[in-house]
Amino acid sequence: MKLVITNAASRWFQKHLQLNTGDGVKFFGTTIQPHHVQHTPNQGFAAESDLAAAVLTVTKDGINYHINLDDEWFFSGLVTTVDTAAGAEQPQFTFQKEHPTPTTPATDSTAPAIDATTGASRRFESYWE
């Protein structure tokens, strides 16, 4: 699971949500009916600075963009890119399947030999295959 925020999207969020350094935006997936997932260009977002439940955080221009534990299943196994064009009414989301990278052995034998950015994604991969 990875999250990419473009420069244009970051500017859009700062302007339209009136964000300041240290503020946050959470992303969540939208569903049509129970168990009907649609990875479309229009997904949910809201201003939220509390990172206590965040499983993935990307900081750009001083703003913390994040996905919370409750929404991890929706983004799991995917690279989510958030972008926007000038004058757009809202940011657009694109989704690509994440290609796992081989893990490299940790130099510290007590550290896990797993990439934390993809380890959580593996729990939910069966949803998308």
N, C-alpha and C positions, 0 to 999 in steps of 0.2 A: 504494500500500500504506500503510495507516494502522492504528494500534493505539490502542484506547481502553480504559483501565482505570477502572472505576467505583470510587467510594469504598468500597462494600461489598466488592468484589473485593480491593482493596488491603488492607483490614482482614483479610479471610479469609487471604490469603497471608502476611501478617505473623504472624498467630496460628498457623496450621497448619504453616508452614515455619520458624517461629521466626526471622524475619528481623530484622535490625538495619539502621540507616542505612548505606548503601553496599553492601548485599547486592544480589543480583540474582535474577531469575527468567527463564528462557528458555522460549519457547513453540515447539512444533513440532506439525506436523500428523500425524494418524494415517491410515494406509492399511490397507485390508483385504487386498488382494493387490497384487502389483506392478502399478502403473499404474491402480489403482482408488482414486480420491480421493473421500473423503467429508467434506464440510464440515458436521459434526454438532455439537451442543452440547458433546460431550465430546471434547476434544483434549488433547494432551500438554503437560506443563509440568514443570520441574524447577528446583530451586535451583541457580543458577550465577551467580557474580559476575564471571567473566572475560568482558569485552566485546570481546576482540580480533577475534572473528569476527562481531560484531553488525553488521547492515545497517540495523537500525531499533531505536532505544532510546527508551523513554518513561520518564521519572523521575517517580514519584508517591510522596509521603510518604517521600522519601529512598531508595526502592527502585528499582533499574534493571530494568524489564521490557523484554525484548528478543527479537528474532528474529534468528537467525544466518544466515549466507550459505547454508549447506546446506539450510535450510528456507524460504528466500525464495520459491521456486517455489510453495509451498503457499498462501502468504498474498498473493501477487502479484495486483494489480488489485482487492483487496478491502479493505473497512473491517472490521476485526475488533474486536468489542466483547467484553470479558471482564467478566462480572457474576456476582453470586451473591445468593441470598436467605438470610435468617437461618436457621441450622441446616442449610444445604445441605452435602452431603457433598463436593462439589467445585464449582469455578467453572463457569459455563456460557458457551460461546462462541456468538456470533451473527456471521454474515457477511452483508455487503451488498456488491454490486458498487460499486466506486469510480467516481464520475463525475469524469472528468478536468476540471480547471479550465484555462481558457486561460492560457497562459504570458504573462508580461509581459516586455518587453524589459529587460534588465539596464541599470542606469545606468552600470556600469563595462563598457566594451567588451571587456575581457578575461574577464569573468565569463560563464559559460554562461547562456543564457536558458531555463532549465528548472528546475522545482521538484524538488528532490532527493527529496522524499517520494513522488513519483509516477514519476519517471524510471526507477527500477529496476523498477517494476511493469510498465512497458510491454514489457519484454523477454519476459514470460511471459503476456501477455494472451490469446494464442491458445489456451492451455490451457483457458480458461474459456468460450470463445465457441463 
